[in-house]
């Protein structure tokens, strides 16, 4: 499971960085969103997994079956908050990008930056 998470984290950061280096402003915003989701997954991974026991999840002790593997609930709460904030910021950035397109008729970062 650790190898799968490491591969997924590497893929998210690589693809996010690839999009961040594009000239298109929308791709830059999506790259930022993907890197932030990668950071959230990284935090969940670093929170660690708790061994499966009913001491970790006492609510499920009376329902039968096996105890599920869980993670630290504090990290989960922080990451859920970060996900909500990230979605809000991505929506705001996309709206601002639409406004920039209406003003300048382009989303090319180099054209928006002026002469170099």
OpenMM code with the backbone's topology and positions (N, CA, C; nanometers):
from openmm import Vec3, app, unit

residues = "UNK UNK UNK UNK UNK UNK UNK UNK UNK UNK UNK UNK UNK UNK UNK UNK UNK UNK UNK UNK UNK UNK UNK UNK UNK UNK UNK UNK UNK UNK UNK UNK UNK UNK UNK UNK UNK UNK UNK UNK UNK UNK UNK UNK UNK UNK UNK UNK UNK UNK UNK UNK UNK UNK UNK UNK UNK UNK UNK UNK UNK UNK UNK UNK UNK UNK UNK UNK UNK UNK UNK UNK UNK UNK UNK UNK UNK UNK UNK UNK UNK UNK UNK UNK UNK UNK UNK UNK UNK UNK UNK UNK UNK UNK UNK UNK UNK UNK UNK UNK UNK UNK UNK UNK UNK UNK UNK UNK UNK UNK UNK UNK UNK UNK UNK UNK".split()
positions = [
    Vec3(0.0827, -0.1194, 0.0000),
    Vec3(0.0000, 0.0000, 0.0000),
    Vec3(0.0871, 0.1258, 0.0000),
    Vec3(0.1998, 0.1207, 0.0692),
    Vec3(0.2886, 0.2361, 0.0741),
    Vec3(0.3455, 0.2682, -0.0633),
    Vec3(0.3787, 0.1653, -0.1401),
    Vec3(0.4347, 0.1871, -0.2734),
    Vec3(0.3301, 0.2503, -0.3650),
    Vec3(0.2072, 0.2070, -0.3523),
    Vec3(0.0993, 0.2635, -0.4348),
    Vec3(0.0789, 0.4103, -0.4001),
    Vec3(0.0776, 0.4421, -0.2704),
    Vec3(0.0604, 0.5823, -0.2293),
    Vec3(0.1783, 0.6681, -0.2756),
    Vec3(0.2994, 0.6139, -0.2652),
    Vec3(0.4162, 0.6893, -0.3104),
    Vec3(0.4104, 0.7147, -0.4612),
    Vec3(0.3695, 0.6137, -0.5372),
    Vec3(0.3568, 0.6306, -0.6828),
    Vec3(0.2483, 0.7318, -0.7169),
    Vec3(0.1373, 0.7263, -0.6442),
    Vec3(0.0282, 0.8219, -0.6676),
    Vec3(0.0711, 0.9640, -0.6334),
    Vec3(0.1420, 0.9793, -0.5208),
    Vec3(0.1914, 1.1121, -0.4819),
    Vec3(0.2896, 1.1667, -0.5855),
    Vec3(0.3810, 1.0826, -0.6300),
    Vec3(0.4768, 1.1262, -0.7319),
    Vec3(0.4076, 1.1664, -0.8604),
    Vec3(0.3074, 1.0898, -0.8993),
    Vec3(0.2332, 1.1217, -1.0217),
    Vec3(0.1590, 1.2537, -1.0087),
    Vec3(0.0947, 1.2748, -0.8929),
    Vec3(0.0208, 1.4007, -0.8737),
    Vec3(0.1139, 1.5207, -0.8772),
    Vec3(0.2266, 1.5114, -0.8080),
    Vec3(0.3195, 1.6249, -0.8060),
    Vec3(0.3837, 1.6458, -0.9432),
    Vec3(0.4154, 1.5377, -1.0138),
    Vec3(0.4757, 1.5518, -1.1473),
    Vec3(0.3773, 1.6151, -1.2450),
    Vec3(0.2536, 1.5657, -1.2467),
    Vec3(0.1542, 1.6205, -1.3393),
    Vec3(0.1179, 1.7642, -1.3017),
    Vec3(0.1077, 1.7927, -1.1719),
    Vec3(0.0789, 1.9296, -1.1282),
    Vec3(0.1897, 2.0254, -1.1665),
    Vec3(0.3145, 1.9831, -1.1501),
    Vec3(0.4273, 2.0681, -1.1884),
    Vec3(0.4306, 2.0891, -1.3392),
    Vec3(0.4000, 1.9826, -1.4143),
    Vec3(0.3933, 1.9960, -1.5600),
    Vec3(0.2908, 2.1016, -1.5997),
    Vec3(0.1747, 2.0989, -1.5359),
    Vec3(0.0713, 2.1975, -1.5700),
    Vec3(0.1100, 2.3374, -1.5231),
    Vec3(0.1788, 2.3479, -1.4101),
    Vec3(0.2211, 2.4798, -1.3616),
    Vec3(0.3180, 2.5481, -1.4573),
    Vec3(0.3935, 2.4723, -1.5313),
    Vec3(0.4929, 2.5298, -1.6216),
    Vec3(0.4376, 2.5591, -1.7602),
    Vec3(0.3078, 2.5426, -1.7818),
    Vec3(0.2455, 2.5701, -1.9118),
    Vec3(0.2218, 2.7201, -1.9275),
    Vec3(0.1999, 2.7617, -2.0520),
    Vec3(0.1752, 2.9031, -2.0804),
    Vec3(0.0288, 2.9406, -2.0620),
    Vec3(-0.0602, 2.8422, -2.0671),
    Vec3(-0.2032, 2.8676, -2.0557),
    Vec3(-0.2407, 2.8908, -1.9091),
    Vec3(-0.3138, 2.9985, -1.8833),
    Vec3(-0.3481, 3.0348, -1.7455),
    Vec3(-0.4396, 2.9321, -1.6799),
    Vec3(-0.5303, 2.8714, -1.7563),
    Vec3(-0.6195, 2.7689, -1.7013),
    Vec3(-0.5389, 2.6465, -1.6587),
    Vec3(-0.4386, 2.6090, -1.7382),
    Vec3(-0.3538, 2.4944, -1.7017),
    Vec3(-0.2761, 2.5233, -1.5730),
    Vec3(-0.2343, 2.6472, -1.5556),
    Vec3(-0.1627, 2.6854, -1.4335),
    Vec3(-0.2543, 2.6703, -1.3109),
    Vec3(-0.3793, 2.7099, -1.3261),
    Vec3(-0.4737, 2.6970, -1.2143),
    Vec3(-0.4987, 2.5503, -1.1817),
    Vec3(-0.5182, 2.4682, -1.2850),
    Vec3(-0.5383, 2.3246, -1.2603),
    Vec3(-0.4137, 2.2615, -1.2015),
    Vec3(-0.2970, 2.3067, -1.2415),
    Vec3(-0.1738, 2.2565, -1.1824),
    Vec3(-0.1650, 2.2882, -1.0347),
    Vec3(-0.2052, 2.4093, -0.9985),
    Vec3(-0.2074, 2.4470, -0.8567),
    Vec3(-0.3043, 2.3600, -0.7786),
    Vec3(-0.4209, 2.3348, -0.8370),
    Vec3(-0.5203, 2.2512, -0.7683),
    Vec3(-0.4691, 2.1082, -0.7511),
    Vec3(-0.4039, 2.0547, -0.8528),
    Vec3(-0.3542, 1.9168, -0.8439),
    Vec3(-0.2409, 1.9066, -0.7427),
    Vec3(-0.1528, 2.0040, -0.7388),
    Vec3(-0.0442, 2.0013, -0.6399),
    Vec3(-0.1005, 2.0131, -0.4980),
    Vec3(-0.2048, 2.0950, -0.4806),
    Vec3(-0.2624, 2.1067, -0.3463),
    Vec3(-0.3291, 1.9754, -0.3043),
    Vec3(-0.3937, 1.9060, -0.3981),
    Vec3(-0.4520, 1.7758, -0.3646),
    Vec3(-0.3425, 1.6734, -0.3340),
    Vec3(-0.2306, 1.6841, -0.4041),
    Vec3(-0.1165, 1.5977, -0.3728),
    Vec3(-0.0630, 1.6243, -0.2332),
    Vec3(-0.0597, 1.7510, -0.1940),
    Vec3(-0.0147, 1.7855, -0.0579),
    Vec3(-0.1115, 1.7292, 0.0457),
    Vec3(-0.2410, 1.7334, 0.0157),
    Vec3(-0.3390, 1.6767, 0.1090),
    Vec3(-0.3196, 1.5253, 0.1231),
    Vec3(-0.2973, 1.4581, 0.0123),
    Vec3(-0.2725, 1.3134, 0.0172),
    Vec3(-0.1439, 1.2828, 0.0917),
    Vec3(-0.0436, 1.3682, 0.0744),
    Vec3(0.0815, 1.3523, 0.1465),
    Vec3(0.0588, 1.3639, 0.2972),
    Vec3(-0.0215, 1.4625, 0.3393),
    Vec3(-0.0506, 1.4773, 0.4823),
    Vec3(-0.1241, 1.3560, 0.5377),
    Vec3(-0.2212, 1.3037, 0.4609),
    Vec3(-0.2920, 1.1841, 0.5055),
    Vec3(-0.1973, 1.0663, 0.5182),
    Vec3(-0.1061, 1.0543, 0.4236),
    Vec3(-0.0099, 0.9447, 0.4279),
    Vec3(0.0831, 0.9587, 0.5483),
    Vec3(0.1263, 1.0810, 0.5773),
    Vec3(0.2157, 1.1029, 0.6901),
    Vec3(0.1431, 1.0873, 0.8236),
    Vec3(0.0092, 1.1014, 0.8233),
    Vec3(-0.0681, 1.0791, 0.9446),
    Vec3(-0.0606, 0.9363, 0.9903),
    Vec3(-0.0325, 0.8471, 0.8979),
    Vec3(-0.0141, 0.7069, 0.9318),
    Vec3(-0.1451, 0.6319, 0.9443),
    Vec3(-0.1341, 0.5039, 0.9309),
    Vec3(-0.2497, 0.4167, 0.9435),
    Vec3(-0.2438, 0.3469, 1.0783),
    Vec3(-0.3581, 0.3359, 1.1427),
    Vec3(-0.3681, 0.2689, 1.2722),
    Vec3(-0.4021, 0.1229, 1.2459),
    Vec3(-0.3431, 0.0348, 1.3245),
    Vec3(-0.3738, -0.1069, 1.3100),
    Vec3(-0.5232, -0.1294, 1.3283),
    Vec3(-0.5760, -0.2238, 1.2532),
    Vec3(-0.7195, -0.2522, 1.2599),
    Vec3(-0.7557, -0.3129, 1.3945),
    Vec3(-0.8329, -0.2380, 1.4733),
    Vec3(-0.8822, -0.2889, 1.6015),
    Vec3(-1.0085, -0.2125, 1.6384),
    Vec3(-1.0883, -0.2730, 1.7227),
    Vec3(-1.2111, -0.2051, 1.7643),
    Vec3(-1.1829, -0.0978, 1.8683),
    Vec3(-1.0620, -0.0937, 1.9237),
    Vec3(-1.0262, 0.0155, 2.0130),
    Vec3(-1.0166, 0.1473, 1.9367),
    Vec3(-0.9723, 0.1416, 1.8103),
    Vec3(-0.9617, 0.2616, 1.7281),
    Vec3(-1.0979, 0.3072, 1.6772),
    Vec3(-1.1888, 0.2112, 1.6530),
    Vec3(-1.3228, 0.2433, 1.6022),
    Vec3(-1.4249, 0.1727, 1.6906),
    Vec3(-1.4519, 0.2246, 1.8101),
    Vec3(-1.5435, 0.1535, 1.9015),
    Vec3(-1.6876, 0.1508, 1.8536),
    Vec3(-1.7264, 0.2406, 1.7661),
    Vec3(-1.8646, 0.2454, 1.7167),
    Vec3(-1.8975, 0.1187, 1.6383),
    Vec3(-1.8003, 0.0625, 1.5682),
    Vec3(-1.8245, -0.0536, 1.4835),
    Vec3(-1.8111, -0.1852, 1.5586),
    Vec3(-1.7781, -0.1801, 1.6862),
    Vec3(-1.7550, -0.3041, 1.7615),
    Vec3(-1.8806, -0.3886, 1.7730),
    Vec3(-1.9970, -0.3263, 1.7798),
    Vec3(-2.1215, -0.4016, 1.7977),
    Vec3(-2.1879, -0.4408, 1.6666),
    Vec3(-2.1321, -0.3986, 1.5527),
    Vec3(-2.1947, -0.4264, 1.4232),
    Vec3(-2.1426, -0.5538, 1.3578),
    Vec3(-2.0462, -0.6190, 1.4184),
    Vec3(-1.9926, -0.7418, 1.3606),
    Vec3(-1.8955, -0.7130, 1.2496),
    Vec3(-1.8393, -0.8160, 1.1959),
    Vec3(-1.7413, -0.8009, 1.0883),
    Vec3(-1.6053, -0.7655, 1.1440),
    Vec3(-1.5164, -0.7301, 1.0520),
    Vec3(-1.3797, -0.6989, 1.0915),
    Vec3(-1.3641, -0.5497, 1.1166),
    Vec3(-1.2667, -0.5143, 1.1983),
    Vec3(-1.2373, -0.3734, 1.2241),
    Vec3(-1.1634, -0.3146, 1.1047),
    Vec3(-1.2008, -0.1946, 1.0594),
    Vec3(-1.1340, -0.1333, 0.9442),
    Vec3(-1.0027, -0.0661, 0.9843),
    Vec3(-0.9136, -0.0526, 0.8874),
    Vec3(-0.7897, 0.0212, 0.9083),
    Vec3(-0.8219, 0.1700, 0.8977),
    Vec3(-0.7758, 0.2502, 0.9923),
    Vec3(-0.8102, 0.3920, 0.9952),
    Vec3(-0.6839, 0.4770, 0.9985),
    Vec3(-0.7052, 0.6086, 0.9862),
    Vec3(-0.5955, 0.7044, 0.9992),
    Vec3(-0.6253, 0.7974, 1.1159),
    Vec3(-0.5308, 0.8835, 1.1468),
    Vec3(-0.5466, 0.9785, 1.2571),
    Vec3(-0.6622, 1.0746, 1.2249),
    Vec3(-0.7633, 1.0877, 1.3102),
    Vec3(-0.8781, 1.1735, 1.2793),
    Vec3(-0.8445, 1.3223, 1.2756),
    Vec3(-0.7418, 1.3665, 1.3480),
    Vec3(-0.7051, 1.5084, 1.3447),
    Vec3(-0.6526, 1.5454, 1.2061),
    Vec3(-0.5697, 1.4585, 1.1500),
    Vec3(-0.5173, 1.4842, 1.0158),
    Vec3(-0.6306, 1.4828, 0.9149),
    Vec3(-0.7240, 1.3899, 0.9302),
    Vec3(-0.8380, 1.3854, 0.8384),
    Vec3(-0.9195, 1.5140, 0.8444),
    Vec3(-0.9422, 1.5661, 0.9639),
    Vec3(-1.0195, 1.6900, 0.9777),
    Vec3(-0.9462, 1.8071, 0.9127),
    Vec3(-0.8162, 1.8144, 0.9335),
    Vec3(-0.7392, 1.9234, 0.8725),
    Vec3(-0.7389, 1.9128, 0.7205),
    Vec3(-0.7251, 1.7916, 0.6689),
    Vec3(-0.7220, 1.7741, 0.5234),
    Vec3(-0.8591, 1.8031, 0.4632),
    Vec3(-0.9656, 1.7627, 0.5296),
    Vec3(-1.0991, 1.7948, 0.4775),
    Vec3(-1.1204, 1.9458, 0.4710),
    Vec3(-1.0746, 2.0180, 0.5711),
    Vec3(-1.0825, 2.1637, 0.5676),
    Vec3(-0.9998, 2.2192, 0.4524),
    Vec3(-0.8808, 2.1654, 0.4330),
    Vec3(-0.7953, 2.2113, 0.3236),
    Vec3(-0.8581, 2.1827, 0.1876),
    Vec3(-0.9271, 2.0700, 0.1748),
    Vec3(-0.9927, 2.0367, 0.0476),
    Vec3(-1.1020, 2.1381, 0.0163),
    Vec3(-1.1823, 2.1726, 0.1153),
    Vec3(-1.2906, 2.2699, 0.0937),
    Vec3(-1.2327, 2.4057, 0.0550),
    Vec3(-1.1299, 2.4492, 0.1259),
    Vec3(-1.0677, 2.5781, 0.0933),
    Vec3(-1.0068, 2.5738, -0.0460),
    Vec3(-0.9448, 2.4618, -0.0821),
    Vec3(-0.8832, 2.4482, -0.2136),
    Vec3(-0.9869, 2.4566, -0.3257),
    Vec3(-1.1015, 2.3911, -0.3067),
    Vec3(-1.2071, 2.3992, -0.4082),
    Vec3(-1.2577, 2.5422, -0.4230),
    Vec3(-1.2744, 2.6116, -0.3117),
    Vec3(-1.3191, 2.7506, -0.3183),
    Vec3(-1.2185, 2.8394, -0.3901),
    Vec3(-1.0919, 2.8216, -0.3599),
    Vec3(-0.9887, 2.9036, -0.4238),
    Vec3(-0.9764, 2.8713, -0.5726),
    Vec3(-0.9933, 2.7426, -0.6086),
    Vec3(-0.9878, 2.7059, -0.7501),
    Vec3(-1.1042, 2.7688, -0.8262),
    Vec3(-1.2226, 2.7663, -0.7678),
    Vec3(-1.3382, 2.8282, -0.8329),
    Vec3(-1.3166, 2.9784, -0.8477),
    Vec3(-1.2641, 3.0427, -0.7443),
    Vec3(-1.2370, 3.1869, -0.7507),
    Vec3(-1.1334, 3.2180, -0.8588),
    Vec3(-1.0275, 3.1357, -0.8662),
    Vec3(-0.9232, 3.1591, -0.9667),
    Vec3(-0.9774, 3.1388, -1.1081),
    Vec3(-1.0662, 3.0411, -1.1256),
    Vec3(-1.1241, 3.0205, -1.2591),
    Vec3(-1.2134, 3.1378, -1.2983),
    Vec3(-1.2871, 3.1932, -1.2039),
    Vec3(-1.3701, 3.3106, -1.2335),
    Vec3(-1.2807, 3.4294, -1.2691),
    Vec3(-1.1723, 3.4471, -1.1943),
    Vec3(-1.0797, 3.5568, -1.2252),
    Vec3(-1.0143, 3.5368, -1.3613),
    Vec3(-0.9866, 3.4112, -1.3972),
    Vec3(-0.9300, 3.3821, -1.5285),
    Vec3(-1.0279, 3.4186, -1.6398),
    Vec3(-1.1546, 3.3894, -1.6176),
    Vec3(-1.2560, 3.4271, -1.7158),
    Vec3(-1.2602, 3.5789, -1.7326),
    Vec3(-1.2464, 3.6498, -1.6231),
    Vec3(-1.2458, 3.7968, -1.6286),
    Vec3(-1.1223, 3.8482, -1.7030),
    Vec3(-1.0091, 3.7852, -1.6805),
    Vec3(-0.8870, 3.8231, -1.7525),
    Vec3(-0.9047, 3.7978, -1.9026),
    Vec3(-0.9692, 3.6874, -1.9367),
    Vec3(-0.9931, 3.6583, -2.0782),
    Vec3(-1.0849, 3.7630, -2.1407),
    Vec3(-1.1858, 3.8067, -2.0677),
    Vec3(-1.2746, 3.9103, -2.1210),
    Vec3(-1.1993, 4.0418, -2.1426),
    Vec3(-1.1054, 4.0733, -2.0546),
    Vec3(-1.0306, 4.1989, -2.0647),
    Vec3(-0.9280, 4.1964, -2.1776),
    Vec3(-0.8528, 4.0846, -2.1884),
    Vec3(-0.7364, 4.0814, -2.2769),
    Vec3(-0.7510, 3.9894, -2.3983),
    Vec3(-0.8577, 3.9117, -2.4070),
    Vec3(-0.8815, 3.8174, -2.5162),
    Vec3(-0.7685, 3.7159, -2.5321),
    Vec3(-0.7002, 3.6846, -2.4268),
    Vec3(-0.5983, 3.5802, -2.4304),
    Vec3(-0.5772, 3.5251, -2.2895),
    Vec3(-0.5322, 3.4006, -2.2829),
    Vec3(-0.4965, 3.3395, -2.1557),
    Vec3(-0.3502, 3.2984, -2.1550),
    Vec3(-0.2739, 3.3435, -2.2559),
    Vec3(-0.1317, 3.3138, -2.2622),
    Vec3(-0.0582, 3.3994, -2.1588),
    Vec3(0.0155, 3.3326, -2.0704),
    Vec3(0.0823, 3.4035, -1.9618),
    Vec3(0.1870, 3.5007, -2.0145),
    Vec3(0.2574, 3.4634, -2.1201),
    Vec3(0.3606, 3.5520, -2.1744),
    Vec3(0.2996, 3.6770, -2.2383),
    Vec3(0.1852, 3.6614, -2.3054),
    Vec3(0.1199, 3.7772, -2.3656),
    Vec3(0.0623, 3.8689, -2.2566),
    Vec3(0.0145, 3.8106, -2.1489),
    Vec3(-0.0402, 3.8916, -2.0400),
    Vec3(0.0691, 3.9657, -1.9642),
    Vec3(0.1897, 3.9102, -1.9617),
    Vec3(0.2993, 3.9718, -1.8881),
    Vec3(0.3628, 4.0889, -1.9600),
    Vec3(0.3316, 4.1094, -2.0848),
    Vec3(0.3889, 4.2201, -2.1599),
    Vec3(0.5215, 4.1832, -2.2233),
    Vec3(0.5930, 4.2839, -2.2751),
    Vec3(0.7213, 4.2615, -2.3408),
    Vec3(0.8287, 4.2282, -2.2396),
    Vec3(0.9229, 4.1444, -2.2852),
    Vec3(1.0363, 4.1077, -2.2001),
    Vec3(1.1636, 4.1416, -2.2697),
] * unit.nanometer
topology = app.Topology()
chain = topology.addChain("A")
for resn in residues:
    res = topology.addResidue(resn, chain)
    for name in ("N", "CA", "C"):
        topology.addAtom(name, app.Element.getBySymbol(name[0]), res)
